[in-house]
Amino acid sequence: MGKKKVIFAGAAMLVTSGVLLAAAQRLLQPKYMSDVVEGNLIADYYNTGMDHDVLFIGDCECYENFSPVELWEKYGISSTIRGSAQQLIWQSYYLLEDTLRYEKPDVVVFNVLSMKYGEPQSEAYNRMSIEGMRWSKSKIDCINASMTEEESFLSYVFPILRYHSRWSELTSDDFQYFFGAEPNFFSGYYLRADAKPAENVPPGTPLTDYSFSDNCWNYLDKMMSLCAKNDIQLVLIKAPSLYPYWYEEWDGQIREYAEKYHLPYINFLDADIQAQTGIDYNTDTYDAGLHLNVYGAEKLSDWFGQYLVDRYDLEDRSGEAKLAAEWDEITARYDAEIERQLENLRKYGNVKGEAQ
Amino acid sequence: MNKKIVCAALAAMMVCSLTACGGDSSSSAADSSSSVAAEPASSAADVTTSAPDATAPADAPASTDAAADAPAGTITYDYVANGMKIVVGEPADEIIANLGTYDKVFEAPSCAYTGTSMYYTYGGLQVVTYPDEHDQTLNRIYEVDLLDGTVATNEGIKVGDSYDDMVAKYGQPTQETTVFAMYKADGKAVEFFFDKDNPDIISEIVYTIIIV
């Protein structure tokens, strides 16, 4: 065999091995379609038009409590949510960095609950917050800031190192969504149309130390600086979730910070603001006060949309044809999803349509 | 060493899994890290004595093993109700079943996962469970809270008692500030919190695990 043939055969073998390995890796990675759909939230952003006036960043208190569709329909505000389950503050920061690679919103809204976590918490949630990010320096920094002791950087580069044992757990979803997930969300919003009244919400167990960690303050500083550098208004919020408990000592620290740096801070748990938003915890939450359902999210977004318009000179962009077409598609899916869930509730007693 | 590893794993699971969006990270935010060393669960039973019956609500599990005259230093770190030890970090289902009918319950489902943290209230006693990180069907005890004066610690201290009452029964705290006092040993702790307006009076008592 000639030298060229040997080189060609070697290269072909290498390419074939690489393709097979990549295919195996893709097959074994969780698809987050039928179960744990929140695992697709972060990647879903890249399917949007990336033309947003308002960016929400934070944990489930963002992606389950604000309806970008309502903001668009009522105020012509184009918004999106970059949130994931138990999204830690440094993950929010690096997602902000990542977003700024593609667009520059006028307002960034950060939900402050994650200030309570000063250190990496859980690999499962790390994976859902990070794996969907496109590769960039921000993603690399996010991985390094987030890894628990059991995790390795290499397993984020080659997820097959983490998921190789999923062979025995593969389902039809893994094959059906091999080439990509279907859109599950509505500009980052996770929609629920059922209701479960808030009852017996426990009071917060006292803490031995209410101080937020230096690590969290550092990332909040970085977030503020990054927004200032890009001429973006940063708005701090505490979403109206009754649980996990939001301590007044925590609230005081955020208020002090906001006052010191002249940042707006809205605690939607404040009685006055609750009265203005009109949220009814008997009808507007689907899990007894942890998260709002779509009716609560729309009420909250109605109030917050007016707040944004009044203060930040956001224009009604509903007349922009390209943007309107994008939102028409999202809105149609949103309305259909509400109908689908309501139909399932009627038929099966649950939004997922699972037979009891 | 194996015990230390098991306890470290338990502590890590607790930190990670009391609901995604964060359950109450009750014990020390300042202490939150990774490993912990704990005594075997069985050790506390030997030193527990009885709480006065008068401190327990009629139909709620009572702390039955406390010792009104327990000498300072013999502190029990596992709460005992109806003669049953409630060990933080251990499986919860059997304990909850044996505690009887609760007065109220609150479910806090984990974000994105199937596990649910539960808050069971029996009069002035609250038992909090969390789903095991690796097996969401397995619930573990997260903490035990004594919320009012109807229930007492194993040593006979209850909400409404004073700092001096506590010291008389428990001795000097391992750690204290103006708002709490903690007794800890071998990875477990009993924490006493004091009324904000009257810092001499105990407002809540928590049995928990220490994460070093």
Interface residues (C-beta under 8 A of the other chain):
Chain A: V36 V37 E38 G39 D59 C60 E61 A85 Q86 L113 S114 K116 Y117 G118 E119 Q121 S122 A124 Y125 M128 E149 E199 N200 V201 P202 G204 T205 P206 L207 T208 D209 Y210 S211 S213 S241 Y243 P244 Y245 D287 A288 L290
Chain B: V15 C16 S17 T19 A20 C21 G22 G23 D24 S25 S26 S27 S28 A29 A30 D31 S32 S33 S34 K104 V105 F106 E107 A108 P109 C111 A112 Y113 Y119 T121 Q126 V128 E133 E143 D145 T177 V179 F180 M182 E191 F193 S203 E204 V206
